[in-house]
Amino acid sequence: GFSIDNKNLRNEALPLTSSLNEELQIKCDIKPVDLTLNIQSTSQYFIKQYGEVKLIKFLREKFTVSKILEWQKIIANVNWRRIYTTNYDNVFEIASNTVNKHSYPIDIAKQEQKDIIKSSNEIIHLNGYIDFFTPENLYSSTKLTSQSYLDINFLESSWRTEIDFDFEQSKAIFFIGFSLDYDLDLKRIISSNNINKEKIFFINGPDLNEIKINALEEFGTVILITAEEFANILV
């Protein structure tokens, strides 16, 4: 993903879904670790064992960063129409602040925020934002638990209209380090209009296997370069 090479405050790599799943199981003393269990079931079990507050503390330790990479500054400095992310972390916020863009995180559950900030300064966290996690939204706008994945508030909210309009008005839409495996809501939105496919580009690195390339090509054009190489094109 966009943040795959960043380090958290413990100087650890930000976890992918599989490694987060593994760490949560280890915390729950599940032996041996069973990666056939999905992250929704594992996080739900963690909450049962230790509670929501402890899960939030754990996630903040894992996904909060203080330093970003040079190529991330380049991408953050571009005058994008709007930024959407499925990541929990604060990487894009730190990158934009570093280049004096001063972007603001938006949680889709907090509708009142969207009227007071210019769209070009917004970073829309579709799956939740680490600083906004609460015991309540672990079951709704924070996509992690089984219940949150069943929540349809996003598809029925004004943000659905916003993203449809942004897709319609944009000449090009870039997905950087993105997988459609878990983000079913976004997959539905992308596929709802065939015109989207003509202007969607996936930047997922040079080593994507043929099966994943084929799956992504249903929704747009796959470009086999790294995010850093993409940033250098933008300079």
Buried (B, 14 or more C-beta within 10 A) or exposed (E): BBBEBBBBEEEEEBBEBEBBBBBBBEBBEBEEBEEEBBBBBBBBBBBEEBEBEEBBEBBBEBBBBEBBBEBBBBBBBEEBEBBBBBBBBBBBBBBBBBBEBEBBBBBBBEEEBBEEBEBEBBBBBBBBBBBBBBEEBBBBBBBBBBEBBEBEBBEEBEBBEBBBEBBEEBEEBBBBBBBBEBBEBBBEBBEEEEEBBEBBBBBBBEEBEEEBEEBBEEBBEBBEBBBBBBBEEEE
